[in-house]
Amino acid sequence: MGRGAVEKPENFNAAMNKLVRYCKKYIPVTIVAVVLGALGTVCQIIGPNKLKDVTNEIAKGMPAIVQGVPVSRSIDLTAINHIAFLLIALYVGYALLSYAQSWIMATMSQKIAQSLRDDVSKKINRLPLKYFDGRSYGDVLSLITNDVDAIGQTLGQSLGMLVTSSTLFVGALIMMFVNNVTMTLTAIGVSVLGIILMMVIMMASQKYFKQQQDALGLTNGHVEEMYTGHVIVKAYSGEANSIRQFEKYNNSLYESGWKSQFLSGLMMPLMTFIGNVGYVAVCVVGAALAMDGKIEFGVIVAFMMYIRLFTQPLAQFAQAFQNLQRCAAASERVFKFFDEPEMTPDATGTFQAKRAQIEAAAGHAHASDALGDRARGDVDFDHVEFGYAPGKSTIHDFTAHASAGQKIALVGPTGAGKTTMVNLLMRFYELNGGEIRIDGVPTTQIPRSEVHKQFSMVLQDTWVFQGTVKENIVYDKQGVTDEQVKAAAKAVGLDKFIESLPQGYDTVLDDKSALSAGQKQLLTIARAMVQDAPILILDEATSSVDTRTEELIQNAMDKLAKGRTSFVIAHRLSTIRNADQILVMNHGEIIERGTHQQLLDAGGFYANLYNSQFASLVA
C-alpha cells in the first residue's frame, strides 16, 4: 500500500479485544482497582439517602417550629448529628478509596505503555529490512510516540472513569428504585434516548479516529523526511513541492481530526442536555407525588442528588468513549504492527560448534578451538537466488568462493546487485535459493548475531550518533583501550583533527555535527578498524573523500585487510586493482571474473568500464 492510502478501519470491538488480551496479566490489578472504585462509589451513593433522613427529621419538626416550639425540642438533633458524622465518614472513605484507585490505574496504565514501547522496540529488531523499504521512519516513530501515548493516556484516565461511572450509574439506579419507582422510570425514559444517540455517534465517528491516526503517521513521516533531507530540498528548490505535500497530509489530518472531535464532542453536551431534561422531569413528577402525599419531602431532596449521580455517569461515559475511540484507532495500528511477518526463526547453537561438527564430518583437523567463534574467513556463494518481491528475481545463480584473507571486489553498474549480495552475506535478507557458507557453515545455521560478529562494515552512508568521538569509534566493542582508539584514528589520518577539537576524543558529536562528509567517513572507517572482525565489507567506503584522503584510507585499509577476507564494492576501479578476485556483475549475474589484469586482457565489460573511467580522468 502506497503512502497516503487510508485503510478501512477495524471494528472497535476487535481492536479493544486485542488490547484487552495484551493487558491480561494486569487483570488482577484491574480487579482490585474496580473493587476499590466500587466501594468508594458505594460510599458516595449512600450519602444522598442519609441526607434524605436528615431532611425528613427536619420536616417532622417543622410544624412544631411553626407553633413556636424551640428547635432543640422540635427536631431530634442527636439523630441528625449521628447522620452527619456518618456522612463525614462516608465521604472521607470515598476520597481515600478513589485516591487508591486512581494511583493503581495510573501506575498500571504507564506500565502497559512502557511494555508496549518495549515490545515495539523488540519487534523492530525482529522485522526484516524489507518492512522498512516501503515505509517512512516517521510513521514507525509515530507508533512509539503518538499511538502508544494515546493508549496509555486512555487507560489511565478513561478506564478508571468507566469503572467508577459504571458503579455510580448502577448504584444510583438501585437507590432510585428503592426510593420511588415512578420517578426512577421517568429518569430512565429520558436517558434512554441519550444513550441511543450516543451509540449512533460513536459508530459514525470511529472511522474518523482511525483516519486521524493514519494521517498523523503520514504527517510525521513527511516531516521526518524533509528535515533529514532539508539540504537537498533547498538545493533543488523543492520547498514549494514539500509544502504542497505537507499541506495535503495536514489537510487530511485536519479533516479527519475535526470530524472525529466534532462528532465525539457532541456526546458530552448531548448527555448534559439529557441530564437536565431528566432533572426537570423528575422535579415535576416528584412535586406531583408529594402533593398527593405519596412520598415524603426528603425523597425529593434525595432524588435531586440521585438524578445528578445518575446522569453524571452518562456524560462521563460519553467522554470516556470519545477517548476509547482514539485508543481503539491507536491500538489497531500498534497491533497491526505486531502482526507484521518477522524474520525467519533464528538458528540455535554457536558458530564454533557448527564449524567443528562440519569439519569433523569431513575428516578435517582445523584448529577451530583456537579460533573460537572467530571465523577464518572462507566464504562460499553456492548458486544464490534472491528477489525482493515474489516472482521477481534480483540475484541469479550467484556462485563464487573467497579464501581466507582474500580481497574480493564487486563491480558493475548501478542496480547490478552488488549491495544486495553484501546484504545477503550479512543475512539481512533470507535467500530464495542456494546457500552462503562461512568456513563451510551455512549462514542459515548460524544465529544472526554471530553472523554479524564476523563482519566490520563501512558503508557509503555514514552514521554518527549522539556521543563522544571515542564512543563513536568504539561503539559496541568491549574492552577497547584508549591506545587502540588513537591507533585507529591515526591509521585513517583522523588523529590530528580529533586533537584539534575542544575536548579531543571526549568531544560530543551527533549526526548533525559540523563534520565534513570525508571526516564522517574516516570516523566510521576507524570504527571498523577497532571492531577487528575477520571479514570486512567496504561499500563505496572512499566515495565521499578527496583523492589525497582516498590514498590515505586505501593504505590504511590495505593494512587492515591483511590476513582478513574483504569484500569491496567500488565504482572507482582504480581502488581495487590489487584485488585477488574481481566479480563483474550486471542484472544480478556474474558476467566476468578474474584479476584486474586478466579482465583488462580479456577486453570485455570490465575493460570497457575501466577504460571509460580512465579516459574521463584524462579528459
N, C-alpha and C positions, 0 to 999 in steps of 0.2 A: 504493500500500500504506500503510495507516494505521500510526501509531506503535504499537509494541507487538507488531506482527506479526513472526514469525520466518520467514525464508525457508529453503527447502531447501538444505542445504549443498552446495557444489560439490565435485566429485570432487577428492580430494587431489592426484592426479597432474596434473589440469588446472590447478589453482591454482599448483602448483610449476612447471609448464611455462611459465606466463605470467611467473613471476618469473625463471626462467632466461633467457627471451627478453629480458626487460628488462635483465638483467645481462650480456648477451652481450659488450659491449665490455670487460668485466672478465675474460673467459675467459682471455686470455693470462696475466694476472697470477695468476689462479687456478691455471693450469697450473704456473707457477713455484712457487707455494706447495705444490702437490701433489708436485712433484718434490723440493723440499726436505724436505717431511714424509716422503716415501717413503725418501729417503736416510737421514734421521735414524732412521727406524724400522728400516731395514736394519742400522744400527749397533747398535740395541737388540736385534735378533733374533740377531745373530751372537754376542752376549755369552754366552748360556747354552751354546752349542756349545763355546765356549772354556773355560767352566767345567767342561764335561764332560771336556775334555782334561786340565785341572788335576786333577780327581778321579781320572781313570784313571792319571795319573802317580803320584799319592799311593797309589792302590790297588796299583800294581805294586810299590811299595817296602814295603808293609805286612808281607809275610812276612819280609823281611829285618829289619825293625824288631823284629818279634816275637822273632826269633832273637838280638837284641842288637846288630845292626849299627847304627852311628851314622846318624842321619838324613841327614847330609851325603853319606854314601856310598851309602845305600839309595835315596834319592829324587833325581831329576835336577832340582836347584834352578835350574840355568841355564835349562832349558826352562820351568820354572814362572815364573821372572822375566820371560822373554820374553813369555809369555802374559799375565802381569799387566800389563806395560806396554802391550801391545796392547789389553787390556780398558780401561785408563785412556783410551787414545786413542779407542777406540770410544765410550765413554760421554761424553767431552768433546765429540766430534763430534756425538753425538746431542743434547746440550744446546744447542750452538750452532745446529745446523740447526733444532731445534724452536723456539728463540727467533726465528730469522729468519722461520720460517713463521708463528708467532703474530703477529709485527709486521706482516707483509704482510696477513694475514687481518683483523686489527683495523683496519688502515688502509682496506682495501677495503670492509669492511662499513660503516664510518662514511661513506665516500664514497657508497656506494649509498643509505644512509639520508638523507644530505644531498641527493642527487639526487632521491629520492622526495619529500622535503619541498618542494623547489623545483618539481617537476612538479605536486604537489598545489596549491601556491600559484598557479602559472600556470594550471592547469586551472580553479580557482575563478574567475579573471578571464575565462575564455572561456565559462563557463556562463551560460545565460540566467537572468534573475531568477526565472522560473517554477520552476527547480530548487529554489530556496530557499523557495518559497512553502509547500511541504508537508513541509519538513524542519527539524528543530531545528538551531540553530547548534552546540549542544554535540555533536551526532552528527558533524557535519563536523569540528569541532575534534578529536574523538577519532581521526579518520583521521590527522591530522598528528602527534598525540602518541602515543597508545597503540598504534595499528596499525603505524605506521612504526617506532616504537621496538622493537616485537616483532620485526619483520623484521630490523632492524639487529642486535639482540642475538643472534638466532638465527644469522644469517650469521657474526657474529664468533665465536661460541662453538661452535655445533654443526657448522658446515661444516668447520672445521679439525679438530674431533674426529672427524668422519666420515672425513676423509682419512687421518689417522694411524691410526684404528682399522681402516679397511679394509686399509691396508698391513700393519699389525701382524697382522691376522687371517690374511691370505693368506700373509705371510711365516712366521708361526708354524706354519701348516698345512703349508707346504712343508718346513720344517725338521723337523717331527714325522714326516712321511713318510720323510724322509731317514734319520732315526734308527731308527724302527721302525714298520712298517705296522700291526701288530696293535694296539698301544697307541693309534695315531692313530685307527683306525676305532672303537675304544672311546670315545674322546673325542668324535668326530663323532656317534656314535649317541646319546649322551646329550644333545648340544647341539641336535640337530635338533628334538627335542620342544620345547625352549625357544623356538627360532626360530618354530615354528608357532604357539605360544601368543602370542608377541609380535605376530605379524601379525594374529591374531584380535582382540587387544585394541586394536591400532591402528585397525582398521576400525570397531570398536564405539565408540571414543571420539572419532573425528573430528567427528561431528555436534555433540557437546557443546562442542568447542572453537569451532566456528562460532557456536553459540548464546551462548557466553560473550562473544565479541567483540561480537555484536549487542546483547546485554543491557548490556554495558559502555557502548556508544554511547548507548543509550536512557537509562541512568542519568545519564551526563554531560549529555545534553540536558536532562533534567528538572532537574538541579541548576543548570545554567546559567540556565534559565528562571525558576526560583524565586528565585535570587539576584538576577537582573536586576529582577524584579518583586516583591521582598520587601515593599515598602511597600504595594502593592495587596493582597498576600496577607494582611498584617496588618490592613489597613483593612477587608477583607471577611471577616475571621475565617476565612481559608482554610487555616490551619495544619494542621488535622486532615485535611482532604482532601489537602493537599500531602504530609503524612506518609504517608497511606494509599497514595497513588500512588508515592511513593518506596519504600515497603516492598514494593509489588508488583514494581517493577523490581529492587529489591535482592534480593528472594527469588528472582526469576528468575535473577539473576546468581549467587546462592548455589547454586541447584540445578544450573545448568549448570557452574559453577565446580568444585563438589566432585565432580560426576560425571566431568568431564574429568580433574581432577587425581587422583582416586582410581583410575580405570581406567588412566591412563597411569603413575601412580605404582606400579602393580603390576608394571610391566615390570622395574624395577631390582631389587627383591628377588627376583623370579622368576628373572631371569638370574643373580643371585648364587647362588641355591639350585641352579640347574642347574650352575653352575660348580663349586660344592662337591661335588655328586654326581659330576661328571666327574672331579674331583680324586681322590676316593676310589676310583672305578672304575679309574683309571689306576694308582694305587698298588697295588691288588690284582693287576691284570694284570701290572704290571711286576715285582712281587715273585715271582709265579709263573714268569715268563720268566727272571728272574735265577737262581732256584733250579734251573731246568732247564739253566742255563748258556747260554741262547740270547742273552743280552745282557750287557753289562758293567755294573758298578755305576754308572759315570759316566753311562750312558744314562738311568738312573732319575733321577739328580740333574738332568740337562738337561731331562727331561720334566716334572719338578716345576715348573720355571720356565716351560717352554713351555706347559704347560696353563694356567698363570696368564695368560701372554701371549695364549693362545687364547681364554680365557673372558672376560678383561677387555674386549676389544672388544665382545663381545656385550652386556655391561652398559652400555658406553658407547653402543652402538647404541640401546639402549632409552632412555637419557637424551636422546640427540640426536633421536630420532624423536618423543619427547614434545615437545621444543621445536619441531621441524619442523611438528607438527600445529597448534600455536598460530600458527606462522609462516604456514602454509597458509591458516588461517582469516583472519588479518590480510591476507594477500595477496589473498584473494578480495574482501574489502571494498575494498581500495585499487584494484585493477584494475577492479572493477565501477564505481567512481567515475570512473576514467579513461575507461571506455566510455560514460559518460553523453553524450547528444547535446549538442553545443556550439552556440553561436550560429552563424548562417549566415556563410559566409566574408565577411570584410570587403572593402570596396571598396578599390581602389588609386588612386593619383594624389592630387592636392591639391584642396582646395575651390576655391582661386583658379583653377586650370587648368580645372576643370569649369565654373565660372561663366563664365569668359571664352569657353569653347567654345560654351556655350549662347547667350550674348549675341551672339557673332559670327554664329551660325547664324540668329538672329532679326533681325540687322541693327541691333542696339542698340549704342550707343557709350558705355557707362557707364565711369566711372573705376575699373575693377576693380583695375588695377595699383596705384593709390594706396591702395586699401583693403587690399591684400594678402590674407591668409587671414581677415581680419575681415569678418564679414557686415554688409551694410547693415541687415538686419532684416526684409525682406519674407518673410512666411511664408504658405504656402498649404496648406490641407487639402482634398484633392480626393477626395470620395466614399470616405472612410476606413472600412474594415471591420476589426473585430478581435474575437477571442474568446480567453479564457484556456484554454478546453478545446475540442477539436474538436467542431464541431456546435453549440456554444453561443456565440452572438454576444453581445458586450458593447457594442460600438460599431456603430451602424447608419448608414451613408451620411452620415458627418460631413463637411460641406463648409463652409469658411469662409476668409476672407482677412484677413490683418493686414498693413497697410502699415508700413514702417519708422517707428519712433518712436511707434506707436500703443499705447494701453493697452487690452488685451483682458481682460475679466473672464469667468470661467466660474462660473456659479452653478447651484444646483439642490439637491435633497435628497440625503442620504447615499446612496451607491450609484448615483448618476446617471451616473457615468463621467468625472467631472472630472479626478481624479488619473490615471486611465488615459490620458486624452488627453495629459497632460503627459509621462507615461512613454513614450508613443508618439512624441511630439515629440522627446524626448531619445534616441530609438532604444534604449531599454532593452528593449523588446519589438519584434518584427517584425510588420508589418501582414499581415492576411489578404487585404486587398484595398484598392484605392485608392492614394493617394500623398500624401506630405508633402514640400513643397519649401521650401528656404531660399534666397532670392534666385534662385528659378527652378530650383535644382539639387535633384533628388530626394535625400532623405537616404540612400536605399539606395545611391546612387552616391558617397557621401562616407564616408571612413573614420570609424568611430565616434569615435575620439579627436578628430578635427577637428570632428565634430558637437558633442561635449561642450565644446570650447573656445569655442563661440559662446554658451554659457549660463552664467549665475550662478543658483544655486538657494538659496532659503530655504524650508525645509520646516517643517511643524508639529512634527515630532520633531527636537529639536536634538541635535547631536553635538559634544562637546568631548573632544579626545584628550589623551594624556599629553604635555605640552609647556608652554612659557611662553605668556602671554597673547598676546605678539607672534606667536609661531609659530602659535597657533590662528587668529589673524586673517589672517596671510599665507598659511598652509597651503602650497600648492604653487606659488604665484605667484613668478616670478623677478624680481629687480630692484626689489623694493618697498623704499622708503626708510622710515626711522622717521617722517618727517613725514607720509607718506601713511597710515601705520598710525594715527598720532594723529589725523589729519584724519577718517578713517573712524570712529574711536571717538567723536570729538566730534560728528560728524554724527548719530549714533544716541543721543547723550546718555550714553555709557558712560565718557567720559574721566575724570570726577571719581571714579567708583567705582574705576577701574583705578589711578588715582594714590593712592587710599587703601589699596591692597594693600601688603603688606610690601616687596616688590621691584618694585612698579609693573608695568610691561609685561614685566618679567622674572620675574614670579611664576609658578611652575609650577602648571598646572591638569591635571585629568583629568576623566573623565566623572562621577566621584563627588565632585568638589569641591563645597564648600558654596556653590554659586551658586543663586540662585532661578531658576525657570523663565523668568522675564522677562529676567534678566541673561544666561542662556544664549542666549535668542533674539536679544537685542541683539548678542551676540558673533557669532553666525552671520550676522546682517544686515551687520555691519561686515566680515565675511569676504567676503560677496558684493560689497560696495562696492569692496573692494580688488581683487577679480578683474577688475572693469571690463569685463565681457563685453558684447557688443552686444544680447543678448537676456536678459531677466530672467524667472525663474519664481518666483512667490511663492505657496506653498501654505499658506494659513492662517497667514501669517507673523506676524500680530498676535494670534493666538488665545490666547496664554499671558501676555499683559500686561494691565495695568490701562488704564483709559480715558485717563488723562493720558499714560502711556507710549505708548499706541497713537497718540495725536495726534502725539507727538514722532517716532515711527517713520514715521508717514504722511507727515509733512513731509519727512523725510529721503528716503523712498522716492520722493516726487514729484520731488525734486531729482535723485536717482539715475536715475529713469526718463526724465528729459528727454533727448530725442534717441535713446532706445533703445526697442525693442519690448519690451513686458512682458505677461506672461500671469499673471493674478491669480486664484487660487481663494479665494473668501471666502464664509463664512456670514454675517458681519456686513455686510449690504448697504450700510450707511452708509459703508463704507470704499471702495466702488467707484462712488460716484455720479458721479465725474468721468471714468469710463472712456469711451474713444472708442466702444467697442462692447461690449455685454453679450450673451453667449451663454447662454441659459437651457436647461439640459439636464435630461432626465428619461428614465430607462430607456435611456441610451446614444444618445439622439437630441437634436438641437436643436429645441426646440419654439417658442422665441421668440428674436428677436434685435433689437437696437437700442440706442439710448442709454437712460440712466436715465429721462429724462423721456418719451421715446417709449414705453417699456414701461409706465410708470405711466399714461399717457394711454390705452394700449390696454386697460387694466383686466383683464389676463389673469393667467396663473400668477405672473409676476414681481410684479405689483402686489399680488396677494393675499399673496405671501410677504413682501414689503416691509412692507405694512400690518400684518401679523400681528406682525412684529418691533417695529415702532414702537408698536403697541398694548401689547405686553408690556412695553416700556420705560416707557411712560407709567403703566401699572398698577403 
